[in-house]
């Protein structure tokens, strides 16, 4: 019986593994470089508010806010405006959207939006800053980028939070949020377009940072590059499934790029 040399026996699989690892390493390096260029090339940065900057409902549950809005509608005799699913939904924006679809531009919508804004303003006091967000905002400002907020939250809510963190000057009052025209909420690009116009920004020179597919879709419609922020795997899956090319699990990644550490 002819015995093959031991080294030759393993040669094929080893070569395959090296090739595979090299390809994977090259792909990661390319992705990292693309991400670096996306971040450092942004002259204008548009932040979504709840998620990339803070967790607004960390201490004031969104489910409670949604339930309060539904209860108020029931008190007005408007329970029938919502489907059973909408009445149980944990996102208050779903309630707002539903009422706006069925009573567009009505006093009812205006009152409901005002009540929602008051709940958001209450939530500011117990909001949790997103890790590294303050440092990213200050560093991006320091290197010359101009910042704005483009959010489905009330601009009053975002302004109050930024003031509480000493970040108001970084945004120079460029805060574009929810109006009573609720059909303009993201994924409609209205708040992004208002920010771009006010900043005098060419969309391709801007960057939108968001944590939801609606942010990605709004950015695409506005012609703005997108960077996803996903603090857990489910968020990342949602963003990837929607087509996001760049997603970070921590804003530390952005900070390191801005500081030239990666």
LINLIN-V801252 format. One record per residue. N is the residue number from 1. PSI is psi in degrees with one decimal (* if undefined). Layout:
n=(N	N)
psi=(PSI	PSI)
This chain:
n=(1	2	3	4	5	6	7	8	9	10	11	12	13	14	15	16	17	18	19	20	21	22	23	24	25	26	27	28	29	30	31	32	33	34	35	36	37	38	39	40	41	42	43	44	45	46	47	48	49	50	51	52	53	54	55	56	57	58	59	60	61	62	63	64	65	66	67	68	69	70	71	72	73	74	75	76	77	78	79	80	81	82	83	84	85	86	87	88	89	90	91	92	93	94	95	96	97	98	99	100	101	102	103	104	105	106	107	108	109	110	111	112	113	114	115	116	117	118	119	120	121	122	123	124	125	126	127	128	129	130	131	132	133	134	135	136	137	138	139	140	141	142	143	144	145	146	147	148	149	150	151	152	153	154	155	156	157	158	159	160	161	162	163	164	165	166	167	168	169	170	171	172	173	174	175	176	177	178	179	180	181	182	183	184	185	186	187	188	189	190	191	192	193	194	195	196	197	198	199	200	201	202	203	204	205	206	207	208	209	210	211	212	213	214	215	216	217	218	219	220	221	222	223	224	225	226	227	228	229	230	231	232	233	234	235	236	237	238	239	240	241	242	243	244	245	246	247	248	249	250	251	252	253	254	255	256	257	258	259	260	261	262)
psi=(134.5	124.7	129.4	145.6	140.7	-41.8	-41.6	-32.6	-35.4	1.1	-46.5	-57.5	-39.3	-42.8	-43.1	-43.2	-42.5	-45.1	-45.2	-47.1	-40.9	-43.8	-43.1	-41.9	-43.0	-40.1	-42.6	-42.0	-41.4	-43.3	-41.1	-42.1	-40.5	-40.8	-43.9	-43.7	-37.6	-42.7	-49.7	-21.5	-7.8	119.2	-22.4	131.3	122.5	117.1	132.2	157.8	-65.4	103.8	-77.9	-28.4	-39.3	167.7	96.2	-39.2	25.8	-38.5	10.8	83.4	133.9	-34.9	-38.9	-41.1	-45.8	-43.1	-38.2	-39.2	-41.7	-42.9	-39.0	-41.5	-40.8	-37.5	-27.9	2.5	24.0	22.1	-37.1	-11.4	-22.4	143.7	163.1	-37.9	-41.5	-35.1	-27.0	-3.6	137.9	-8.1	115.1	-26.2	-29.1	-40.3	-46.0	-48.3	-44.5	-45.5	-38.9	-36.5	-34.0	-19.7	59.7	137.6	30.5	164.9	-31.8	-45.2	-43.8	-42.7	-40.8	-42.5	-40.8	-41.2	-39.1	-43.3	-40.7	-37.1	-39.6	-45.0	-37.0	-37.3	-24.2	-40.8	-25.2	13.6	149.0	125.8	136.5	134.1	131.2	-4.2	-46.9	-43.9	-40.1	-45.1	-46.5	-39.7	-43.3	-38.8	-42.4	-31.8	5.5	1.3	152.0	133.5	151.0	161.2	132.9	104.9	157.3	-6.0	166.3	137.4	-28.3	-38.1	-49.2	-41.1	-41.0	-41.2	-46.8	-39.1	-39.8	-22.4	0.8	31.3	2.0	-45.3	-26.8	-26.0	-6.5	38.3	20.5	81.6	117.3	110.7	-155.5	137.1	-176.5	-6.2	82.2	-15.7	-9.0	6.0	150.4	138.3	-0.2	138.2	12.8	-50.2	-31.6	-44.1	-37.1	-40.3	-46.0	-42.5	-46.2	-34.8	-12.2	37.8	135.3	128.1	-39.3	-16.8	1.7	171.1	129.6	129.9	117.3	168.3	13.8	152.4	-32.1	-33.3	-43.5	-46.3	-40.0	-42.1	-43.9	-44.6	-25.7	-6.1	26.2	131.5	155.2	139.7	120.7	141.8	121.6	108.9	-6.5	168.6	-35.0	-40.9	-44.2	-42.3	-43.1	-43.8	-43.8	-43.7	-30.7	-10.5	11.1	128.7	-41.4	120.9	131.7	145.2	-17.4	142.8	-6.2	-35.2	-45.2	-43.2	-41.5	-38.7	-45.7	-32.5	3.1	27.8	2.7	*)
